């Protein structure tokens, strides 16, 4: 599974959600879910912002998100600490067009 970008969520056509026993759009379902817990909502919003910043190559935004002081879950906090520890590599990965995907795929085969 992957985190779908907020902009790509269905906003118009509701579908029946048997968990809620109601017809909801994808946006409504996400908002209902993350609205139940502030930490979850902060983590979700941070991740959405992080994905957008990486796609845009906005290294200043990435750096500010990594230094975020919002109340987030323990696993998200651990991820941000890892990013902070490897900040130079994270920022270079976002700013540069190079990829080591082929090498990683070859290593996996070995």
C-alpha positions as CSV (number, residue, x, y, z in Angstrom):
1,X,0.0,0.0,0.0
2,X,1.0,3.6,-0.5
3,X,-0.1,6.9,0.6
4,X,-2.3,8.5,-2.0
5,X,-1.8,12.2,-2.5
6,X,-4.6,14.3,-1.1
7,X,-5.1,16.0,-4.4
8,X,-5.8,12.7,-6.1
9,X,-8.5,11.6,-3.6
10,X,-12.1,11.4,-4.9
11,X,-13.9,14.6,-3.8
12,X,-17.2,14.5,-5.7
13,X,-18.6,11.0,-6.1
14,X,-19.4,9.3,-2.7
15,X,-19.2,5.5,-2.4
16,X,-20.8,3.3,0.2
17,X,-18.4,2.6,3.0
18,X,-19.6,-0.3,5.1
19,X,-17.4,0.6,8.0
20,X,-19.3,3.9,8.4
21,X,-22.5,2.5,7.1
22,X,-22.8,5.7,4.9
23,X,-21.8,7.0,1.5
24,X,-18.6,9.0,1.6
25,X,-16.1,10.4,-0.8
26,X,-12.5,9.4,-0.3
27,X,-11.7,12.8,1.2
28,X,-14.5,12.5,3.7
29,X,-13.3,9.0,4.7
30,X,-9.8,10.3,5.2
31,X,-10.9,13.3,7.2
32,X,-13.1,11.2,9.4
33,X,-10.2,8.8,10.1
34,X,-7.5,11.3,10.8
35,X,-9.8,13.6,12.6
36,X,-10.1,11.1,15.4
37,X,-6.5,11.6,16.6
38,X,-4.4,14.8,16.5
39,X,-1.2,12.9,16.3
40,X,-2.4,10.9,13.3
41,X,-3.7,14.1,11.6
42,X,-0.3,15.8,12.1
43,X,1.6,12.7,10.8
44,X,-0.7,12.5,7.7
45,X,-0.3,16.2,7.0
46,X,3.4,16.1,7.5
47,X,3.7,13.1,5.1
48,X,1.6,14.8,2.5
49,X,3.7,17.9,2.7
50,X,6.9,15.9,2.5
51,X,5.8,14.0,-0.6
52,X,4.9,17.3,-2.3
53,X,8.2,18.9,-1.3
54,X,10.2,15.9,-2.7
55,X,8.2,16.1,-6.0
56,X,8.9,19.8,-6.3
57,X,12.6,19.4,-5.3
58,X,12.0,22.1,-2.5
59,X,14.9,21.4,-0.2
60,X,14.2,24.3,2.1
61,X,10.6,22.9,2.7
62,X,12.1,19.4,3.2
63,X,14.5,20.7,5.8
64,X,11.8,22.6,7.7
65,X,9.5,19.5,7.6
66,X,12.3,17.3,9.0
67,X,12.8,19.9,11.8
68,X,9.1,19.9,12.5
69,X,8.0,20.1,16.2
70,X,4.4,18.9,15.6
71,X,3.1,16.1,17.8
72,X,3.6,13.0,15.6
73,X,3.6,9.3,16.1
74,X,6.7,7.4,17.4
75,X,7.4,5.8,14.0
76,X,7.1,9.1,12.2
77,X,9.4,10.6,14.7
78,X,11.9,7.9,14.2
79,X,11.7,8.4,10.4
80,X,12.4,12.1,10.8
81,X,15.4,11.4,13.1
82,X,16.8,9.1,10.4
83,X,16.2,11.8,7.7
84,X,17.9,14.4,10.0
85,X,20.8,12.0,10.5
86,X,21.2,11.7,6.8
87,X,20.1,15.2,5.9
88,X,22.7,15.9,3.2
89,X,21.8,12.7,1.3
90,X,18.0,13.4,1.7
91,X,18.4,16.9,0.3
92,X,20.7,15.8,-2.5
93,X,18.2,13.1,-3.4
94,X,15.4,15.6,-3.7
95,X,17.4,18.2,-5.6
96,X,19.3,16.0,-8.0
97,X,17.8,14.0,-10.9
98,X,20.2,11.1,-10.4
99,X,18.9,7.7,-9.1
100,X,20.6,4.5,-7.9
101,X,17.5,2.5,-8.6
102,X,19.2,0.3,-11.2
103,X,22.1,-0.5,-8.8
104,X,19.6,-1.3,-6.0
105,X,17.7,-3.6,-8.3
106,X,20.9,-5.4,-9.3
107,X,22.0,-5.7,-5.6
108,X,18.6,-7.2,-4.7
109,X,19.1,-9.9,-7.4
110,X,22.5,-10.8,-6.0
